[in-house]
Amino acid sequence: LDKFICPLGGQEVELLQVDYEAGGMPLLRLRIRERGARFTIFDFDPGTAERWGRVMFDWSRTQEKS
């Protein structure tokens, strides 16, 4: 869905939709690659993704844009 490098810290962030062959709801996968080879991976259901996204969006709107 998206892939980018964070300007502060240089982490590579990737957002993917995960569809399992066995079925079930699709999940949103957030994969963060630290400098080097360390990965942090979160899989979100739609409700959790919506909540996290809303909080991040609301916070960003309160910050001064650079």
Steps between C-alpha positions, in 0.01 A plus 500: 500500500788733585871497575714789619805600704448701819705819478596491869660165575507354151259212571341338197122475549285275286121456510352190334166325485528137610250249360527147636429206268285334770270804501402736776514875508782680321751663733716809469866417557734772622863401457774725635858426406756656727845585374657165438283190493264533799128493417194587706174368357142572609185353345187712551133416463293775334370645829843527657645653182221758496555596863879525469470693174249744647719572803807555281305726263348703782841544665663607171239773454600656836866527405672785321582400142860536392 
